[in-house]
Amino acid sequence: MRKVSMPTRNELLAALGERYRRCVRGEKGSILDEFVAVSGYHRKHAMRLLRSGTATKASNRRRIYDEAVRTPLVVLWEASDRVCGKRLRPLVPLLLEAMERHGHLVLASEIRAGLLAMSAATMDRALKEAKAGTRGVRRRGAASTALRSSIPIRTFSDWSDPAPGHVEADLVSHSGPVAKGSYAWTFVLTDIATGWTECAPLLVCEQTLLTAVLGEMRACLPFPLLGFDTDNDSAFINETVRDYCAASQIAFTRCRPYRKNDQAFVEQKNGAVVRRLVGYRRFEGITAATILAELYASSRLFVNFFQPSFKLAEKHRAGAKVHKRYHAPATPYQRLLDDPRTSEETKLRLQDIYAGLDPVWLLRDIREAQSRLAALADGMAAVVTDEGVQPDLAGFLESLKFIWKQGDARPTAVSKPKQKRGRRRPDPLVAVTADLRTWFDQEPWRTGRELLDRLQAQRPGEYPDTLLRTLQRRLKVWRSKRAHEMIFGFAEKSATAPKGTAPRATADVWCAGGLLRSAEPGGSASQLATPASNTLPAA
């Protein structure tokens, strides 16, 4: 059982190792006994450690990526909206090229090569400090059973390899904690083949408005809309949407009721895109819908061109375990270019759009829209940029180097309050804590089981065996404090001792404190050493 943490053990070893090697045989036994009692090491292992003076071998591995590489990596991570290392790794070449093209980054050749050669795991380790600074109402069914029966069901397993243009659709409410009254919604479309995602605000959840917005979203898609798969919400399952799809020659399907996994593609985007951008506040009225539209106008380009995502390649079940394999992370833009079913005209148009995109400018516009949304939801005056005044892009780019120190950078994110967990029940050992501490001070090598047995012998029937773990936790804290005294007690006593006092007096204090017990072969384990017979030699 561990007594103290590993760093504390190493500090204790460094403090006692040299003293142990200079002592005579009898004094070595006293030091060894106390070291074993506090550290919890096996006696033979503790002897080897004290003789060698080293606990672990120091690593000779040379650091490959220094601060010169880490600083631009933090900027790229912030410019990608803080994606994980596995998603950031394939994005670095695209994002680096775009930021250099617009003059946001000018890197030396060796630093640029280091960023391109860095693995996903190394990126996560390099960003560890930056990341450390930083989460219904049942819907009514369709009115007509005949209408529901006329719309075919498509499950998750029915999607084999559809061409770009088959999308899943869903609605995300912005009601806040209470779903009363009228509030804004977000209409989300996600392409199955590429992950291309389009979002649009709805002032109210109404079928006629939904079909009108769907027509506008079709014009923004880089491919024709071929399939439209929804859940069983009455906003989708109605004659208006069904007739619109039939007139536009769009295959209209629905998922099984209460089976969200049938719409896994769009459900994932509801959290990764919509909630990440907008949060969980309540938004209502034309002003909120207008700001949402401005936010989605910038985010659609940022998400689809500069946000890699995973795509499931295959999965199979082995008993109770499901094994999944994913394709390499890629942006929807990259998947469209790699798909042989994408026309050359579409590829050229997308490449022209990508050549003119500035990811830092897009992220700056997203942050500005999020600030206005948060101010609107919190009842404050929103900050409105004057027309014709260019935002301070240079200042925003400079802030990417240190904004991670301030925590979450999204204005719409609401940080959770820190959990304050204290004792939830009365201390069962409060009446005997003083006695236990006295026994520990006298015999610090005693285990929790031995102390509990002694307590039960003195007070039978009052303290059951179920308190063993509680007593062991308390001993762990006491042993840590005792180890701290053994390591730093000499320095503290020397600093406060009068000038001219010999260090020998401090060694006597160690022994008088009951730290060392007798090492005589026939001696009892309960006999404490006295200052006169077991003083340690001067350091």
Long-range contacts (C-beta under 8 A, 24 or more apart in sequence): 1-40, 1-447, 1-472, 2-40, 2-476, 3-37, 3-38, 3-39, 3-40, 3-475, 3-476, 3-479, 4-38, 4-39, 4-40, 4-476, 4-479, 4-480, 4-483, 5-480, 8-480, 8-483, 8-484, 8-487, 9-39, 9-41, 9-55, 10-55, 10-56, 11-483, 11-487, 12-38, 12-39, 12-483, 12-486, 12-487, 13-39, 13-49, 13-50, 13-53, 13-55, 14-53, 15-486, 15-487, 15-490, 16-50, 16-486, 17-49, 17-50, 17-52, 17-53, 18-53, 18-539, 19-536, 19-537, 19-539, 20-50, 20-51, 21-50, 21-51, 21-53, 22-537, 23-536, 23-537, 26-519, 26-520, 27-519, 27-534, 27-536, 27-537, 28-519, 29-519, 30-516, 30-517, 30-518, 30-519, 30-529, 30-534, 31-516, 31-536, 32-519, 33-445, 33-516, 33-517, 33-519, 34-444, 34-445, 34-486, 34-515, 34-516, 34-517, 36-445, 37-444, 37-445, 38-444, 38-479, 38-482, 38-483, 38-486, 39-483, 64-114, 65-114, 65-118, 65-122, 65-126, 68-111, 69-111, 69-114, 69-115, 69-118, 69-126, 70-126, 71-401, 72-105, 72-107, 72-111, 72-115, 73-115, 73-118, 73-123, 73-126, 73-127, 74-127, 74-130, 74-400, 74-401, 74-404, 75-105, 75-397, 75-400, 75-401, 76-115, 77-123, 77-127, 77-130, 78-363, 78-400, 78-403, 78-404, 78-409, 79-104, 79-359, 79-360, 79-363, 79-400, 80-306, 80-307, 80-359, 81-276, 81-302, 81-307, 81-363, 81-366, 82-131, 82-134, 82-409, 83-307, 83-308, 84-120, 84-124, 85-120, 85-121, 85-122, 85-123, 85-124, 85-127, 86-120, 86-310, 86-329, 87-307, 87-308, 87-309, 87-310, 87-329, 88-120, 88-123, 88-308, 89-118, 89-119, 89-120, 89-123, 89-329, 90-308, 90-328, 90-329, 90-330, 91-306, 91-307, 91-308, 91-329, 91-331, 92-116, 92-118, 94-306, 94-331, 94-334, 95-306, 95-359, 98-306, 98-354, 98-357, 98-358, 98-359, 99-358, 99-359, 99-360, 102-358, 102-360, 102-361, 104-358, 104-360, 104-397, 130-404, 130-405, 131-404, 133-404, 133-405, 133-406, 133-407, 134-404, 134-407, 134-408, 134-409, 135-416, 136-179, 137-179, 139-232, 139-233, 139-234, 140-234, 141-232, 141-234, 141-237, 141-257, 142-232, 142-234, 142-237, 142-238, 143-234, 143-238, 147-237, 147-238, 147-239, 147-242, 148-232, 148-237, 148-254, 150-242, 151-237, 151-242, 151-252, 151-253, 151-254, 152-253, 152-254, 153-253, 153-254, 153-255, 153-256, 154-229, 154-253, 154-254, 154-255, 154-262, 155-255, 155-256, 155-259, 155-262, 156-261, 156-262, 156-263, 156-264, 159-192, 161-193, 162-192, 162-193, 162-226, 162-227, 163-193, 163-226, 163-341, 164-191, 164-193, 164-194, 164-196, 164-223, 164-336, 164-339, 164-341, 164-342, 165-191, 165-193, 165-221, 165-223, 165-224, 165-225, 165-226, 165-227, 166-191, 166-192, 166-193, 166-226, 166-227, 166-229, 166-251, 167-191, 167-192, 167-225, 167-227, 167-228, 167-229, 167-266, 168-192, 168-229, 168-230, 168-263, 168-265, 168-266, 169-228, 169-229, 169-230, 169-236, 169-266, 170-230, 170-231, 170-263, 170-266, 170-267, 170-270, 171-202, 171-205, 171-233, 171-235, 172-270, 172-274, 172-275, 172-278, 173-205, 174-278, 174-281, 174-282, 174-283, 174-284, 174-288, 175-282, 176-280, 176-281, 176-282, 176-377, 177-280, 177-282, 178-282, 181-284, 182-284, 183-282, 183-283, 183-284, 184-283, 184-284, 184-285, 184-288, 184-289, 184-292, 186-274, 186-278, 186-292, 186-296, 187-213, 187-214, 187-217, 188-266, 188-269, 188-270, 188-273, 188-274, 189-217, 189-221, 189-266, 190-265, 190-266, 190-268, 190-269, 191-221, 191-223, 191-332, 192-265, 193-335, 193-339, 194-332, 194-335, 194-336, 194-339, 195-265, 195-269, 195-309, 195-311, 195-332, 195-335, 196-221, 196-222, 196-223, 196-304, 196-332, 196-336, 197-269, 197-273, 197-300, 197-303, 197-304, 197-332, 198-300, 199-273, 199-274, 199-296, 199-299, 199-300, 200-293, 200-296, 201-288, 201-289, 201-292, 201-293, 201-296, 202-289, 203-286, 203-289, 205-235, 206-235, 207-235, 207-236, 207-238, 207-240, 207-241, 208-240, 210-235, 210-236, 210-240, 210-241, 211-240, 211-241, 211-244, 214-244, 220-300, 222-336, 222-346, 222-349, 222-350, 223-336, 223-342, 223-346, 225-250, 226-250, 226-251, 227-251, 227-253, 228-252, 228-253, 229-253, 229-254, 229-255, 229-263, 230-254, 230-255, 230-263, 231-255, 231-260, 231-263, 232-257, 272-309, 273-299, 273-303, 276-410, 277-366, 277-370, 277-410, 277-412, 278-370, 278-373, 278-412, 279-373, 279-374, 279-410, 279-412, 279-413, 279-414, 280-414, 281-373, 281-374, 281-377, 281-378, 281-412, 281-414, 282-377, 283-373, 283-376, 283-377, 287-376, 288-373, 288-376, 288-377, 291-369, 291-372, 291-373, 291-376, 291-382, 292-373, 294-365, 294-369, 295-366, 295-369, 295-370, 295-373, 298-362, 298-365, 298-366, 298-369, 299-362, 299-366, 301-353, 301-357, 301-362, 302-359, 302-362, 302-363, 302-366, 303-332, 304-331, 304-332, 304-333, 305-331, 305-332, 305-333, 305-353, 305-354, 305-357, 305-359, 306-331, 306-357, 306-359, 306-362, 307-331, 308-334, 311-335, 360-393, 360-396, 360-397, 360-400, 361-393, 363-396, 364-391, 364-393, 364-396, 365-391, 367-396, 367-409, 367-410, 367-411, 370-410, 370-411, 370-412, 371-411, 373-411, 373-412, 374-411, 374-412, 428-463, 428-467, 428-470, 429-463, 429-467, 429-470, 429-471, 429-474, 432-459, 432-463, 433-474, 436-471, 436-474, 437-478, 440-475, 440-478, 441-514, 442-514, 442-526, 442-528, 443-517, 443-525, 443-526, 443-528, 444-478, 444-479, 444-482, 444-514, 444-515, 445-517, 445-525, 447-475, 448-472, 448-475, 451-475, 482-515, 485-513, 486-510, 486-515, 490-539, 502-538, 503-538, 503-539, 504-535, 504-538, 507-535, 507-536, 507-537, 507-538, 507-539, 508-535, 510-536, 511-535, 511-536
